[in-house]
């Protein structure tokens, strides 16, 4: 008999850390590779294809639009097919669409590829986040750590991209549109990560492959959740989406403008990825201790500082501090929203809560790259664009700080 969404027993029988690391490949594919590797490809693609910064940012805006479309449909797809099937299928499609980006040079075709990859990556990220939330519930004594491992998996994708993309670009430097080879290499890396996701799905089949009727029954057992009660956290998260994506899209281009070498860019991006992986342990206690918007507020504030550092100074040490601080924080903001849902909603409503935050996240990411690119095309260049990103992050911190625990509201 299939278990309901709320039952943690099949997961608790598994080695949870190993499963968490395998599931983290979902974050590696959906964000670390599908989205963030584009920052390394933006300078050569822009130079080769003659793009403005607005168009270059528009590529990640298209990806975010696809992400929003995918996030809107994810709850229904998970009810129909189960979280694991959607996770693996989305990862396969994301790999295919990334490979497709290497076969076209027309801006419209590339925008379409980025949009379709965004749809698939949303399926991966939301489904993987739900499975990670269930896994953290099963190992509740270290729930924050398990959530952090999942979201910190983005760092594996960033680190792999940092090591892979510059090498491929260097090898293909004399070929027409040599950046295409980097897209193909990233697609192969995503396909390999998908194999680990498939293993994780087999390791907990009952929980994640429940019959369509089981989620519906579980959802019916709990009262509807008024998601406006998460209003402050949702508003802060929208501004996080706007601010962080500006940095992740354009910081490499800024470093290049400041004269950074290819070796330094590799070091910067690799350290950012390593810090992202390490963040799973760094902020675990914070996510477990607080049940309101305090973690999101603190982390957004730190991100604003990291975003502003390379604007204030072009020195290499400052840039590295910025990258390490940013990497150590930004995915933990995402983990903080899943922790907020897990602390405040019944398990049968986790999918609804996670999807709501994913949708608002996507809305912020739609606005962020194009606005930052548009500002960067004007006076002040990329530096002024990143100042706008830091401002959005700090405003998001203020809004998130007003979010209280729903249990606290109930006890009043």
C-alpha positions as CSV (number, residue, x, y, z in Angstrom):
1,X,0.0,0.0,0.0
2,X,1.5,3.4,-0.9
3,X,2.4,5.7,1.9
4,X,1.1,9.3,2.2
5,X,3.2,12.4,1.8
6,X,3.3,12.8,5.6
7,X,4.8,9.4,6.4
8,X,8.6,9.5,6.9
9,X,9.2,5.8,7.6
10,X,10.6,4.7,4.2
11,X,13.1,7.6,4.3
12,X,14.2,7.0,7.9
13,X,15.4,3.5,7.0
14,X,17.9,4.9,4.5
15,X,21.3,6.4,5.2
16,X,20.0,10.0,5.2
17,X,23.3,11.8,4.5
18,X,24.0,9.7,1.5
19,X,20.5,10.3,0.1
20,X,20.7,14.0,0.8
21,X,24.0,14.3,-1.2
22,X,22.4,12.3,-4.0
23,X,19.3,14.5,-4.0
24,X,21.6,17.6,-4.0
25,X,22.4,16.8,-7.6
26,X,18.9,18.1,-8.3
27,X,20.0,21.6,-7.1
28,X,23.3,21.1,-8.9
29,X,21.5,20.5,-12.2
30,X,18.6,23.0,-11.9
31,X,20.6,26.0,-10.5
32,X,24.4,25.3,-10.4
33,X,24.6,24.2,-14.0
34,X,21.5,25.1,-15.9
35,X,21.4,28.6,-14.7
36,X,24.6,29.8,-13.0
37,X,27.1,28.3,-15.5
38,X,25.7,30.9,-17.9
39,X,27.7,33.6,-16.0
40,X,30.9,32.0,-17.3
41,X,29.6,31.9,-20.8
42,X,28.1,35.4,-20.9
43,X,31.4,37.2,-21.7
44,X,32.4,35.1,-24.7
45,X,28.9,34.8,-26.1
46,X,28.3,38.5,-25.7
47,X,31.6,39.3,-27.5
48,X,30.9,36.7,-30.3
49,X,27.3,37.6,-30.9
50,X,27.4,41.3,-30.3
51,X,24.9,41.5,-27.4
52,X,24.0,44.4,-25.2
53,X,24.0,43.8,-21.4
54,X,20.2,44.0,-21.5
55,X,20.0,41.1,-24.0
56,X,22.7,39.2,-22.1
57,X,20.6,39.6,-19.0
58,X,17.5,38.7,-20.9
59,X,18.8,35.2,-21.4
60,X,18.6,34.6,-17.7
61,X,15.2,36.4,-17.6
62,X,14.0,33.9,-20.2
63,X,15.3,31.1,-18.0
64,X,13.4,32.6,-15.0
65,X,10.2,32.9,-17.1
66,X,10.5,29.2,-17.9
67,X,11.2,28.5,-14.2
68,X,8.0,30.3,-13.3
69,X,5.9,28.4,-15.9
70,X,7.4,25.1,-14.6
71,X,6.9,26.1,-10.9
72,X,3.2,26.9,-11.6
73,X,2.6,23.4,-13.0
74,X,4.8,21.5,-10.7
75,X,2.2,20.7,-7.9
76,X,-0.3,19.2,-10.4
77,X,2.5,17.2,-12.1
78,X,3.7,15.9,-8.8
79,X,0.2,14.8,-7.9
80,X,-0.1,13.0,-11.2
81,X,3.3,11.4,-11.6
82,X,5.0,11.6,-8.1
83,X,7.9,13.7,-7.0
84,X,10.7,11.3,-8.0
85,X,9.5,10.8,-11.6
86,X,9.2,14.5,-12.1
87,X,12.6,15.1,-10.6
88,X,14.4,12.6,-12.9
89,X,12.3,13.5,-16.0
90,X,13.0,17.2,-15.5
91,X,16.8,16.6,-15.1
92,X,16.8,14.7,-18.4
93,X,15.0,17.5,-20.2
94,X,17.3,20.1,-18.7
95,X,20.3,18.3,-20.0
96,X,18.8,18.0,-23.5
97,X,17.9,21.7,-23.6
98,X,21.3,22.8,-22.5
99,X,22.8,20.7,-25.2
100,X,20.5,22.4,-27.7
101,X,21.9,25.8,-26.7
102,X,25.2,24.8,-28.4
103,X,23.5,24.3,-31.8
104,X,22.1,27.8,-32.4
105,X,23.4,31.4,-32.5
106,X,20.2,33.3,-33.2
107,X,19.1,35.2,-30.1
108,X,15.5,34.2,-30.3
109,X,16.4,30.5,-30.5
110,X,18.7,30.8,-27.6
111,X,16.0,32.6,-25.6
112,X,13.7,29.7,-26.3
113,X,16.3,27.2,-25.2
114,X,16.9,29.1,-22.0
115,X,13.1,29.3,-21.4
116,X,12.6,25.5,-21.9
117,X,15.6,24.7,-19.7
118,X,14.0,26.9,-17.0
119,X,10.7,24.9,-17.2
120,X,12.6,21.7,-16.7
121,X,14.8,23.1,-13.9
122,X,11.8,24.2,-11.9
123,X,10.4,20.7,-12.0
124,X,13.8,19.4,-10.7
125,X,14.2,22.1,-8.0
126,X,10.7,22.0,-6.5
127,X,10.4,18.2,-6.6
128,X,13.9,17.8,-5.2
129,X,13.1,20.4,-2.5
130,X,10.0,18.5,-1.5
131,X,12.0,15.2,-1.2
132,X,14.7,17.0,0.8
133,X,12.0,18.4,3.2
134,X,10.7,14.9,3.7
135,X,14.2,13.6,4.3
136,X,14.9,16.3,6.8
137,X,11.6,15.5,8.6
138,X,12.7,11.8,8.9
139,X,16.1,12.9,10.4
140,X,14.6,15.8,12.3
141,X,17.5,16.1,14.7
142,X,19.6,17.3,11.8
143,X,16.8,18.6,9.6
144,X,18.6,21.9,8.9
145,X,21.7,20.2,7.8
146,X,19.9,17.8,5.4
147,X,18.0,20.8,3.9
148,X,21.3,22.6,3.6
149,X,23.0,19.7,1.9
150,X,20.3,19.6,-0.8
151,X,20.4,23.3,-1.6
152,X,24.2,23.4,-1.1
153,X,24.3,20.9,-4.0
154,X,24.1,24.0,-6.2
155,X,27.7,24.6,-5.2
156,X,28.7,21.2,-6.7
157,X,27.3,22.5,-10.0
158,X,29.0,25.8,-9.7
159,X,32.3,24.2,-8.8
160,X,32.0,21.8,-11.7
161,X,31.2,24.6,-14.0
162,X,34.2,26.6,-12.8
163,X,36.5,23.8,-13.5
164,X,34.9,22.6,-16.7
165,X,33.8,25.7,-18.7
166,X,37.1,27.7,-18.8
167,X,39.0,24.6,-19.9
168,X,36.5,23.9,-22.7
169,X,36.6,27.5,-23.8
170,X,40.3,27.5,-23.9
171,X,40.4,24.3,-26.0
172,X,37.8,25.6,-28.4
173,X,39.2,29.1,-28.6
174,X,40.1,28.7,-32.3
175,X,36.8,27.2,-33.3
176,X,33.8,29.3,-34.6
177,X,31.4,29.8,-31.7
178,X,33.7,27.9,-29.4
179,X,31.4,28.6,-26.4
180,X,29.0,26.0,-27.9
181,X,31.4,23.2,-26.8
182,X,31.0,24.4,-23.2
183,X,27.2,24.0,-23.4
184,X,27.6,20.4,-24.7
185,X,30.1,19.6,-21.9
186,X,27.6,21.0,-19.3
187,X,24.9,18.9,-20.8
188,X,27.0,15.7,-20.3
189,X,27.8,16.7,-16.7
190,X,24.0,17.2,-16.1
191,X,23.3,13.8,-17.6
192,X,25.8,12.2,-15.2
193,X,24.2,14.0,-12.2
194,X,20.8,12.7,-13.4
195,X,22.0,9.1,-12.9
196,X,22.6,9.9,-9.2
197,X,19.1,11.4,-8.9
198,X,17.7,8.2,-10.4
199,X,19.5,6.2,-7.8
200,X,18.1,8.4,-5.0
201,X,14.6,7.8,-6.4
202,X,15.1,4.0,-6.3
203,X,16.4,4.2,-2.7
204,X,13.0,5.6,-1.5
205,X,10.4,4.4,-4.0
206,X,7.3,4.1,-1.9
207,X,7.5,7.6,-0.4
208,X,8.2,9.4,-3.6
209,X,6.2,7.3,-6.1
210,X,2.9,7.2,-4.3
211,X,-0.2,6.7,-6.4
212,X,-1.9,9.9,-7.5
213,X,-4.7,9.4,-5.0
214,X,-2.4,9.4,-2.0
215,X,-1.3,13.1,-2.2
216,X,-4.9,14.1,-2.8
217,X,-6.1,12.2,0.3
218,X,-3.3,13.6,2.4
219,X,-4.0,17.1,1.3
220,X,-7.6,16.7,2.1
221,X,-6.8,15.7,5.7
222,X,-5.4,19.2,6.5
223,X,-7.2,22.6,6.4
224,X,-6.3,24.9,3.6
225,X,-3.3,27.2,4.3
226,X,-3.7,30.9,3.8
227,X,-0.3,31.6,2.2
228,X,-0.7,35.3,2.7
229,X,0.3,34.6,6.3
230,X,3.8,34.1,4.8
231,X,3.4,37.5,3.1
232,X,6.5,39.2,4.6
233,X,8.7,36.2,3.9
234,X,7.3,36.0,0.3
235,X,8.0,39.7,-0.3
236,X,11.5,39.4,1.0
237,X,12.1,36.3,-1.1
238,X,10.9,38.1,-4.3
239,X,13.5,40.8,-3.6
240,X,16.1,38.1,-2.9
241,X,15.3,36.7,-6.4
242,X,15.8,40.1,-8.0
243,X,19.0,40.9,-6.2
244,X,21.0,37.7,-6.1
245,X,20.5,36.8,-9.8
246,X,21.9,40.2,-10.8
247,X,25.2,39.2,-9.0
248,X,25.2,35.7,-10.3
249,X,24.6,36.8,-13.9
250,X,27.0,39.7,-14.1
251,X,29.8,39.4,-11.5
252,X,32.1,37.5,-13.9
253,X,31.6,40.1,-16.6
254,X,32.4,42.8,-14.0
255,X,35.6,40.9,-13.0
256,X,36.6,40.6,-16.6
257,X,36.0,44.4,-17.1
258,X,38.3,45.0,-14.1
259,X,41.1,43.0,-15.7
260,X,40.7,39.6,-14.0
261,X,42.5,36.7,-15.8
262,X,40.9,33.5,-16.8
263,X,42.7,31.7,-14.0
264,X,41.5,34.2,-11.4
265,X,37.9,33.8,-12.7
266,X,38.2,30.1,-12.3
267,X,39.5,30.5,-8.8
268,X,36.8,33.0,-7.9
269,X,33.9,30.8,-9.2
270,X,35.4,27.6,-7.7
271,X,35.7,29.2,-4.2
272,X,32.1,30.4,-4.6
273,X,30.9,26.9,-5.3
274,X,33.0,25.4,-2.4
275,X,31.5,27.9,0.0
276,X,28.1,27.1,-1.3
277,X,28.6,23.4,-0.4
278,X,30.0,24.3,3.0
279,X,27.0,26.5,3.8
280,X,24.9,23.4,4.5
281,X,26.7,23.0,7.9
282,X,27.4,26.6,8.5
283,X,23.8,27.7,8.8
284,X,22.1,24.5,9.8
285,X,21.7,25.6,13.4
286,X,20.1,28.9,12.4
287,X,17.5,27.1,10.2
288,X,16.6,24.7,13.0
289,X,16.4,27.3,15.8
290,X,14.3,30.0,14.2
291,X,10.8,29.4,12.9
292,X,10.1,32.8,11.5
293,X,11.8,35.1,9.0
294,X,15.0,35.8,11.0
295,X,17.3,33.5,9.0
296,X,16.1,34.9,5.7
297,X,16.6,38.5,7.0
298,X,20.1,37.9,8.3
299,X,21.2,36.0,5.1
300,X,19.8,38.6,2.7
301,X,21.6,41.3,4.6
302,X,24.9,39.5,4.3
303,X,24.3,38.9,0.6
304,X,23.9,42.6,0.1
305,X,27.3,43.2,1.6
306,X,28.9,40.5,-0.6
307,X,27.3,42.0,-3.7
308,X,28.6,45.5,-3.0
309,X,32.2,44.5,-2.2
310,X,33.5,44.1,-5.9
311,X,31.9,47.5,-6.6
312,X,33.7,49.2,-3.8
313,X,37.1,47.7,-4.7
314,X,38.6,46.0,-7.7
315,X,41.3,44.3,-5.7
316,X,41.7,40.5,-6.0
317,X,41.4,39.8,-2.3
318,X,38.1,41.8,-2.0
319,X,36.7,40.0,-5.0
320,X,37.5,36.6,-3.5
321,X,36.0,37.6,-0.1
322,X,32.9,38.7,-2.0
323,X,32.6,35.3,-3.8
324,X,33.2,33.2,-0.7
325,X,30.7,35.2,1.4
326,X,28.1,35.1,-1.4
327,X,28.6,31.4,-1.9
328,X,28.4,30.7,1.8
329,X,25.0,32.5,2.1
330,X,22.9,32.6,-1.0
331,X,21.6,29.0,-1.2
332,X,20.9,29.1,2.5
333,X,18.3,31.8,1.8
334,X,16.5,29.3,-0.4
335,X,16.9,26.6,2.3
336,X,15.5,29.1,4.9
337,X,12.2,29.2,3.0
338,X,11.9,25.4,2.9
339,X,12.7,25.4,6.7
340,X,10.0,28.0,7.2
341,X,7.5,25.9,5.4
342,X,8.6,22.7,7.3
343,X,8.4,24.4,10.7
344,X,5.0,26.0,10.1
345,X,2.9,23.8,7.9
346,X,1.7,20.1,8.1
347,X,3.6,17.7,5.8
348,X,0.6,17.4,3.5
349,X,0.9,21.1,2.7
350,X,4.6,21.3,2.2
351,X,4.3,21.0,-1.6
352,X,1.9,23.9,-1.6
353,X,4.2,26.0,0.5
354,X,7.4,25.2,-1.3
355,X,5.7,25.9,-4.7
356,X,4.4,29.3,-3.5
357,X,8.0,30.4,-2.5
358,X,9.4,28.9,-5.8
359,X,6.8,31.0,-7.8
360,X,7.7,34.2,-6.0
361,X,11.4,33.4,-6.4
362,X,10.8,33.0,-10.1
363,X,9.0,36.3,-10.4
364,X,12.0,38.1,-8.8
365,X,14.4,36.4,-11.1
366,X,12.4,37.4,-14.1
367,X,12.8,41.1,-13.2
368,X,16.4,41.0,-11.9
369,X,18.7,40.1,-14.8
370,X,17.0,42.4,-17.4
371,X,16.8,45.4,-15.0
372,X,20.3,44.9,-13.9
373,X,21.5,44.6,-17.5
374,X,19.5,47.7,-18.5
375,X,21.0,49.7,-15.6
376,X,24.5,48.4,-16.6
377,X,24.0,49.6,-20.2
378,X,23.7,53.1,-18.8
379,X,26.1,55.5,-16.9
380,X,28.1,53.7,-14.2
381,X,28.0,50.3,-16.1
382,X,28.0,47.0,-14.3
383,X,29.0,48.6,-11.0
384,X,25.8,50.6,-10.8
385,X,23.8,47.5,-11.8
386,X,25.2,45.6,-8.8
387,X,24.5,48.5,-6.5
388,X,20.8,48.1,-7.5
389,X,21.1,44.3,-6.7
390,X,22.5,45.0,-3.2
391,X,19.8,47.5,-2.5
392,X,17.1,44.9,-3.4
393,X,18.7,42.4,-1.1
394,X,18.8,44.8,1.8
395,X,15.2,45.8,1.3
396,X,14.3,42.1,1.2
397,X,16.1,41.6,4.6
398,X,13.9,44.3,6.1
399,X,10.7,42.7,4.9
400,X,11.7,39.2,5.9
401,X,12.5,40.4,9.4
402,X,8.8,41.1,9.9
403,X,7.8,37.5,9.3
404,X,6.7,35.7,12.5
405,X,6.3,32.0,13.1
406,X,2.7,30.8,12.4
407,X,2.8,28.9,15.7
408,X,3.6,32.1,17.5
409,X,0.6,33.7,15.9
410,X,-1.7,30.8,16.8
411,X,-0.5,30.8,20.5
412,X,-1.5,34.5,20.9
